[in-house]
Amino acid sequence: MSNPIVLIIIDMQQGMSWPQAGERNNPDAEHQIAELLAHWRASHAPIVHVRHLSTEPESLFWPEQEGVLFQDAFQPLAYEKVIDKSVPDAFTYSDLNMWLREQEAQALVVVGVSTNNSVESTVRSAGNLGFKTYVVGSACFAFEKDDFFGQFRSADEVHAMSLANLHGEYATVIGQDEAFALLH
């Protein structure tokens, strides 16, 4: 496939589904990601699976336990690219940029978790590196947290602000149907 549109699935690991990960939004995200993954596979388009390997032993993503493993629905196939990272940005300390250039990627479609952390960090780098980048907002989710001033923010608020940070500057936020249409 010349000038492919690459699906990048970020941190869909077992620990993200555990209660200790926190209160999250968008409970349909996994279903939407799975549908996108099936569509990309059926179209023989390239897929990148990003996995967080924490350097902190108490983390849900410490390599020595099950939280770090890909969720069953998102197991990479042998020919799909896997990027391991220990920081939020999948481009940092990895060969992702080089690999995407070798694929002559026309565009990137980014999904996964968490919207305001690894998704946002990776998408900012993608935009800064000159990739045409799309984020499927309905195929991402975030967790509740306090803002810098100590004000509680719901997972929906965190998610919405992160998408607002990205849209129009680093990426275009789209819906799932728009993502499907990119491969036709």
Helices and strands as residue ranges (DSSP letters): E 5-10, G 14-17, G 19-21, H 29-42, E 47-52, G 66-68, G 72-74, E 81-85, H 96-102, E 107-113, I 115-119, H 120-128, E 132-141, E 145-146, E 152-153, H 155-166, E 172-174, H 176-182
